[in-house]
Amino acid sequence: MNRNEISDGFRALQLHICSELEALDGNSTFNEDAWERHEGGGGYTRTLMNGKVLEKAGVAFSAVHGPITEAMKNQLGHEGASFFATGVSIVLHPKHPRHPIMHMNVRYFELEDQTFWFGGGIDLTPHFVNFTKAQEFHLSLKRVCDDFHSDFYRKFKEWADKYFYLPHRGESRGVGGIFFDQLDESCGLKKDKLFAFCQELGRLFPKVYADQLKGGHLQAPTKGELNWQALRRGRYVEFNLLHDRGTKFGIYSGGRTESILMSMPPVANWEYNFEPNANSEEQKTLSFLRDFHDYC
């Protein structure tokens, strides 16, 4: 399996996910923005705005190549003269505060000496934590992981708990999921199986998001719910700008800024020294996010 086959597969995955999300939203469609990278390669950024369910959704595909800069070497922890990278990155910001933010990315990286690895992850960020729905989400991830390797879910779930964490806040970004990086054949799977794992995670993404939306009829959000949603979105921004590896790599590799920052919410808020009311849903959610939890 070569880089072109992987790149083509990720592009097809992008189009599949967009089609599924359009059907899920039922009101809006994705617009596509093609772009080129001066140093080599390019991509297609697809966005959906002001849908029935989704206030902002982005599904980005890229396949880029070129020389490795010193900044990239420091970010990657690898030496090399040139690189190739391709992948898909997705983020969904819903309209209603009772619907969660969800993110996924899968990527492939290759050096000129044919050293390669895969990376990615999928995580859920509810504004109000519902343990049952969080558990359903994790069980779905575990089923896919178990189909490929018995250690994947446990290992990648622990990695996600540590990765999707805001140390300056002492809280998790959400209820976690799985995260992996620099995954290669040393894990016991061949390259084609690792790529298949990434593909299966991508196909799972719209299914598990649809599962999160199931339930009773939602009332129009209150002012308090919308304010809390904006504050939680602010935490999302903090993580992406301070800690997210994909964001940093995109910036350091000279990527397209609009595509890199596609993950940002349409509106966010920061309120000085905010403390939710005692025993409120907001306070219970915040307390929940200050610890790690088992779901399976």
One Martini backbone bead per residue (centre of mass of N, CA, C, O) as a GRO file, in nm:
protein
  296
    1MET     BB    1   0.093   0.038   0.026
    2ASN     BB    2   0.060   0.364  -0.075
    3ARG     BB    3   0.026   0.702  -0.053
    4ASN     BB    4  -0.197   0.728  -0.274
    5GLU     BB    5  -0.398   0.524  -0.156
    6ILE     BB    6  -0.434   0.670   0.113
    7SER     BB    7  -0.523   0.942   0.006
    8ASP     BB    8  -0.772   0.840  -0.151
    9GLY     BB    9  -0.911   0.716   0.097
   10PHE     BB   10  -0.943   0.985   0.256
   11ARG     BB   11  -1.111   1.134   0.047
   12ALA     BB   12  -1.347   0.934   0.051
   13LEU     BB   13  -1.406   0.970   0.350
   14GLN     BB   14  -1.488   1.262   0.344
   15LEU     BB   15  -1.734   1.228   0.152
   16HIS     BB   16  -1.889   1.029   0.328
   17ILE     BB   17  -1.922   1.203   0.583
   18CYS     BB   18  -2.070   1.438   0.449
   19SER     BB   19  -2.316   1.279   0.355
   20GLU     BB   20  -2.406   1.186   0.640
   21LEU     BB   21  -2.433   1.474   0.768
   22GLU     BB   22  -2.644   1.587   0.578
   23ALA     BB   23  -2.862   1.380   0.657
   24LEU     BB   24  -2.863   1.450   0.959
   25ASP     BB   25  -2.938   1.753   0.934
   26GLY     BB   26  -3.152   1.822   0.680
   27ASN     BB   27  -3.058   2.136   0.551
   28SER     BB   28  -2.748   2.125   0.483
   29THR     BB   29  -2.448   2.188   0.298
   30PHE     BB   30  -2.143   2.146   0.161
   31ASN     BB   31  -1.859   2.335   0.115
   32GLU     BB   32  -1.586   2.372  -0.119
   33ASP     BB   33  -1.223   2.420  -0.059
   34ALA     BB   34  -0.962   2.464  -0.261
   35TRP     BB   35  -0.603   2.396  -0.203
   36GLU     BB   36  -0.262   2.519  -0.193
   37ARG     BB   37   0.076   2.439  -0.136
   38HIS     BB   38   0.368   2.582  -0.198
   39GLU     BB   39   0.561   2.333  -0.104
   40GLY     BB   40   0.324   2.105  -0.127
   41GLY     BB   41   0.020   2.047  -0.217
   42GLY     BB   42  -0.310   1.990  -0.046
   43GLY     BB   43  -0.679   2.052  -0.051
   44TYR     BB   44  -1.007   1.995   0.118
   45THR     BB   45  -1.251   2.216   0.244
   46ARG     BB   46  -1.539   2.139   0.442
   47THR     BB   47  -1.847   2.329   0.497
   48LEU     BB   48  -2.101   2.383   0.753
   49MET     BB   49  -2.376   2.618   0.794
   50ASN     BB   50  -2.659   2.669   0.962
   51GLY     BB   51  -2.810   2.431   1.051
   52LYS     BB   52  -3.032   2.242   1.220
   53VAL     BB   53  -2.793   2.110   1.408
   54LEU     BB   54  -2.545   2.255   1.271
   55GLU     BB   55  -2.355   2.539   1.303
   56LYS     BB   56  -2.064   2.382   1.271
   57ALA     BB   57  -1.881   2.219   1.001
   58GLY     BB   58  -1.575   2.022   0.954
   59VAL     BB   59  -1.409   1.868   0.657
   60ALA     BB   60  -1.072   1.774   0.620
   61PHE     BB   61  -0.838   1.752   0.347
   62SER     BB   62  -0.493   1.625   0.311
   63ALA     BB   63  -0.187   1.655   0.089
   64VAL     BB   64   0.148   1.680   0.192
   65HIS     BB   65   0.477   1.825   0.100
   66GLY     BB   66   0.832   1.837   0.200
   67PRO     BB   67   1.032   1.997   0.390
   68ILE     BB   68   1.195   1.978   0.698
   69THR     BB   69   1.182   2.165   0.960
   70GLU     BB   70   1.288   2.254   1.265
   71ALA     BB   71   1.007   2.283   1.389
   72MET     BB   72   0.911   1.999   1.304
   73LYS     BB   73   1.125   1.833   1.450
   74ASN     BB   74   1.038   1.925   1.733
   75GLN     BB   75   0.742   1.823   1.708
   76LEU     BB   76   0.807   1.513   1.615
   77GLY     BB   77   1.094   1.377   1.691
   78HIS     BB   78   1.227   1.386   1.391
   79GLU     BB   79   1.424   1.299   1.136
   80GLY     BB   80   1.463   1.475   0.817
   81ALA     BB   81   1.409   1.611   0.491
   82SER     BB   82   1.124   1.472   0.420
   83PHE     BB   83   0.760   1.476   0.357
   84PHE     BB   84   0.441   1.300   0.413
   85ALA     BB   85   0.089   1.408   0.440
   86THR     BB   86  -0.230   1.260   0.544
   87GLY     BB   87  -0.588   1.352   0.596
   88VAL     BB   88  -0.857   1.373   0.843
   89SER     BB   89  -1.069   1.644   0.970
   90ILE     BB   90  -1.309   1.683   1.247
   91VAL     BB   91  -1.585   1.915   1.334
   92LEU     BB   92  -1.862   1.960   1.572
   93HIS     BB   93  -2.103   2.231   1.607
   94PRO     BB   94  -2.376   2.275   1.774
   95LYS     BB   95  -2.659   2.444   1.854
   96HIS     BB   96  -2.733   2.269   2.090
   97PRO     BB   97  -2.636   2.221   2.424
   98ARG     BB   98  -2.745   1.904   2.419
   99HIS     BB   99  -2.527   1.887   2.212
  100PRO     BB  100  -2.228   1.771   2.099
  101ILE     BB  101  -1.908   1.780   2.059
  102MET     BB  102  -1.709   1.659   1.774
  103HIS     BB  103  -1.399   1.468   1.711
  104MET     BB  104  -1.170   1.397   1.429
  105ASN     BB  105  -0.864   1.208   1.335
  106VAL     BB  106  -0.673   1.104   1.043
  107ARG     BB  107  -0.328   0.988   0.978
  108TYR     BB  108  -0.037   1.017   0.757
  109PHE     BB  109   0.323   0.944   0.781
  110GLU     BB  110   0.622   1.024   0.576
  111LEU     BB  111   0.943   0.947   0.493
  112GLU     BB  112   1.206   0.919   0.270
  113ASP     BB  113   1.281   0.620   0.416
  114GLN     BB  114   0.973   0.493   0.478
  115THR     BB  115   0.891   0.598   0.722
  116PHE     BB  116   0.596   0.525   0.928
  117TRP     BB  117   0.265   0.658   1.034
  118PHE     BB  118  -0.013   0.669   1.252
  119GLY     BB  119  -0.297   0.882   1.340
  120GLY     BB  120  -0.536   0.983   1.607
  121GLY     BB  121  -0.896   1.033   1.678
  122ILE     BB  122  -1.177   1.035   1.922
  123ASP     BB  123  -1.407   1.284   2.061
  124LEU     BB  124  -1.613   1.399   2.343
  125THR     BB  125  -1.805   1.725   2.399
  126PRO     BB  126  -2.005   1.793   2.635
  127HIS     BB  127  -2.183   2.037   2.802
  128PHE     BB  128  -2.356   1.794   2.920
  129VAL     BB  129  -2.326   1.527   3.112
  130ASN     BB  130  -2.394   1.188   2.989
  131PHE     BB  131  -2.316   0.883   3.087
  132THR     BB  132  -2.469   0.697   2.893
  133LYS     BB  133  -2.363   0.831   2.630
  134ALA     BB  134  -2.065   0.796   2.693
  135GLN     BB  135  -2.075   0.487   2.705
  136GLU     BB  136  -2.173   0.433   2.418
  137PHE     BB  137  -1.931   0.561   2.281
  138HIS     BB  138  -1.711   0.372   2.403
  139LEU     BB  139  -1.827   0.103   2.304
  140SER     BB  140  -1.794   0.165   2.003
  141LEU     BB  141  -1.487   0.195   2.010
  142LYS     BB  142  -1.418  -0.083   2.126
  143ARG     BB  143  -1.526  -0.256   1.894
  144VAL     BB  144  -1.328  -0.154   1.684
  145CYS     BB  145  -1.063  -0.209   1.830
  146ASP     BB  146  -1.110  -0.523   1.878
  147ASP     BB  147  -1.098  -0.596   1.566
  148PHE     BB  148  -0.767  -0.538   1.574
  149HIS     BB  149  -0.700  -0.498   1.900
  150SER     BB  150  -0.697  -0.576   2.239
  151ASP     BB  151  -0.522  -0.299   2.328
  152PHE     BB  152  -0.634  -0.036   2.204
  153TYR     BB  153  -0.846   0.082   2.393
  154ARG     BB  154  -0.692   0.104   2.657
  155LYS     BB  155  -0.452   0.266   2.547
  156PHE     BB  156  -0.614   0.500   2.392
  157LYS     BB  157  -0.782   0.597   2.631
  158GLU     BB  158  -0.549   0.684   2.814
  159TRP     BB  159  -0.431   0.881   2.611
  160ALA     BB  160  -0.680   1.065   2.594
  161ASP     BB  161  -0.695   1.151   2.888
  162LYS     BB  162  -0.415   1.300   2.867
  163TYR     BB  163  -0.460   1.475   2.611
  164PHE     BB  164  -0.768   1.579   2.683
  165TYR     BB  165  -0.613   1.814   2.869
  166LEU     BB  166  -0.627   2.090   3.109
  167PRO     BB  167  -0.388   2.184   3.324
  168HIS     BB  168  -0.476   2.491   3.385
  169ARG     BB  169  -0.772   2.365   3.489
  170GLY     BB  170  -0.808   2.061   3.583
  171GLU     BB  171  -0.943   1.942   3.303
  172SER     BB  172  -1.137   1.804   3.081
  173ARG     BB  173  -1.276   1.853   2.775
  174GLY     BB  174  -1.424   1.571   2.820
  175VAL     BB  175  -1.500   1.214   2.773
  176GLY     BB  176  -1.330   1.140   2.548
  177GLY     BB  177  -1.161   0.836   2.406
  178ILE     BB  178  -0.929   0.828   2.145
  179PHE     BB  179  -0.559   0.802   2.112
  180PHE     BB  180  -0.302   0.824   1.847
  181ASP     BB  181   0.059   0.774   1.774
  182GLN     BB  182   0.297   0.640   1.596
  183LEU     BB  183   0.163   0.401   1.428
  184ASP     BB  184   0.297   0.082   1.367
  185GLU     BB  185   0.416  -0.245   1.304
  186SER     BB  186   0.502  -0.292   1.612
  187CYS     BB  187   0.196  -0.378   1.698
  188GLY     BB  188   0.131  -0.627   1.463
  189LEU     BB  189   0.043  -0.454   1.217
  190LYS     BB  190  -0.015  -0.386   0.912
  191LYS     BB  191  -0.057  -0.127   0.705
  192ASP     BB  192  -0.344  -0.206   0.598
  193LYS     BB  193  -0.469  -0.236   0.886
  194LEU     BB  194  -0.419   0.051   0.987
  195PHE     BB  195  -0.586   0.184   0.768
  196ALA     BB  196  -0.851   0.034   0.831
  197PHE     BB  197  -0.883   0.151   1.111
  198CYS     BB  198  -0.914   0.445   1.022
  199GLN     BB  199  -1.162   0.395   0.841
  200GLU     BB  200  -1.353   0.287   1.063
  201LEU     BB  201  -1.356   0.541   1.232
  202GLY     BB  202  -1.475   0.722   1.012
  203ARG     BB  203  -1.744   0.557   0.975
  204LEU     BB  204  -1.832   0.591   1.277
  205PHE     BB  205  -1.876   0.889   1.333
  206PRO     BB  206  -2.177   0.943   1.228
  207LYS     BB  207  -2.305   0.722   1.402
  208VAL     BB  208  -2.234   0.828   1.692
  209TYR     BB  209  -2.366   1.101   1.655
  210ALA     BB  210  -2.652   1.003   1.608
  211ASP     BB  211  -2.673   0.869   1.889
  212GLN     BB  212  -2.650   1.143   2.052
  213LEU     BB  213  -2.938   1.259   1.931
  214LYS     BB  214  -3.097   1.071   2.076
  215GLY     BB  215  -3.435   1.132   2.189
  216GLY     BB  216  -3.600   1.366   2.305
  217HIS     BB  217  -3.750   1.651   2.290
  218LEU     BB  218  -3.633   1.970   2.246
  219GLN     BB  219  -3.598   2.254   2.389
  220ALA     BB  220  -3.546   2.560   2.400
  221PRO     BB  221  -3.290   2.730   2.484
  222THR     BB  222  -3.152   2.880   2.733
  223LYS     BB  223  -2.958   3.129   2.842
  224GLY     BB  224  -2.788   2.949   3.031
  225GLU     BB  225  -2.713   2.730   2.822
  226LEU     BB  226  -2.572   2.921   2.620
  227ASN     BB  227  -2.357   3.024   2.815
  228TRP     BB  228  -2.229   2.749   2.875
  229GLN     BB  229  -2.154   2.679   2.586
  230ALA     BB  230  -1.958   2.920   2.548
  231LEU     BB  231  -1.762   2.834   2.776
  232ARG     BB  232  -1.693   2.550   2.663
  233ARG     BB  233  -1.581   2.659   2.397
  234GLY     BB  234  -1.345   2.804   2.529
  235ARG     BB  235  -1.199   2.544   2.611
  236TYR     BB  236  -1.159   2.443   2.323
  237VAL     BB  237  -0.973   2.669   2.235
  238GLU     BB  238  -0.751   2.632   2.441
  239PHE     BB  239  -0.663   2.353   2.353
  240ASN     BB  240  -0.600   2.400   2.049
  241LEU     BB  241  -0.381   2.633   2.101
  242LEU     BB  242  -0.198   2.484   2.335
  243HIS     BB  243  -0.210   2.135   2.263
  244ASP     BB  244  -0.260   2.066   1.974
  245ARG     BB  245  -0.088   1.890   1.736
  246GLY     BB  246  -0.229   1.954   1.468
  247THR     BB  247  -0.214   2.258   1.490
  248LYS     BB  248   0.093   2.281   1.519
  249PHE     BB  249   0.173   2.136   1.260
  250GLY     BB  250   0.026   2.320   1.064
  251ILE     BB  251   0.184   2.574   1.136
  252TYR     BB  252   0.486   2.459   1.111
  253SER     BB  253   0.422   2.354   0.796
  254GLY     BB  254   0.257   2.584   0.640
  255GLY     BB  255  -0.030   2.586   0.652
  256ARG     BB  256  -0.365   2.647   0.631
  257THR     BB  257  -0.525   2.848   0.842
  258GLU     BB  258  -0.828   2.801   0.788
  259SER     BB  259  -0.806   2.489   0.821
  260ILE     BB  260  -0.676   2.472   1.103
  261LEU     BB  261  -0.918   2.673   1.233
  262MET     BB  262  -1.190   2.513   1.181
  263SER     BB  263  -1.238   2.404   1.488
  264MET     BB  264  -1.364   2.653   1.565
  265PRO     BB  265  -1.599   2.815   1.705
  266PRO     BB  266  -1.830   3.057   1.628
  267VAL     BB  267  -1.880   3.082   1.950
  268ALA     BB  268  -1.732   3.237   2.243
  269ASN     BB  269  -1.648   3.236   2.608
  270TRP     BB  270  -1.533   3.458   2.880
  271GLU     BB  271  -1.552   3.438   3.241
  272TYR     BB  272  -1.469   3.577   3.519
  273ASN     BB  273  -1.462   3.361   3.770
  274PHE     BB  274  -1.645   3.122   3.712
  275GLU     BB  275  -1.932   2.990   3.904
  276PRO     BB  276  -2.138   2.755   3.954
  277ASN     BB  277  -2.403   2.645   4.085
  278ALA     BB  278  -2.498   2.460   4.325
  279ASN     BB  279  -2.614   2.155   4.193
  280SER     BB  280  -2.581   2.199   3.910
  281GLU     BB  281  -2.522   2.092   3.597
  282GLU     BB  282  -2.264   2.254   3.566
  283GLN     BB  283  -2.124   2.159   3.827
  284LYS     BB  284  -2.135   1.853   3.764
  285THR     BB  285  -1.972   1.864   3.505
  286LEU     BB  286  -1.715   1.990   3.622
  287SER     BB  287  -1.660   1.765   3.827
  288PHE     BB  288  -1.638   1.534   3.622
  289LEU     BB  289  -1.388   1.673   3.459
  290ARG     BB  290  -1.187   1.635   3.728
  291ASP     BB  291  -1.194   1.336   3.618
  292PHE     BB  292  -1.155   1.001   3.562
  293HIS     BB  293  -1.319   0.743   3.351
  294ASP     BB  294  -1.510   0.454   3.329
  295TYR     BB  295  -1.712   0.275   3.056
  296CYS     BB  296  -1.617  -0.061   3.022
   0.00000   0.00000   0.00000
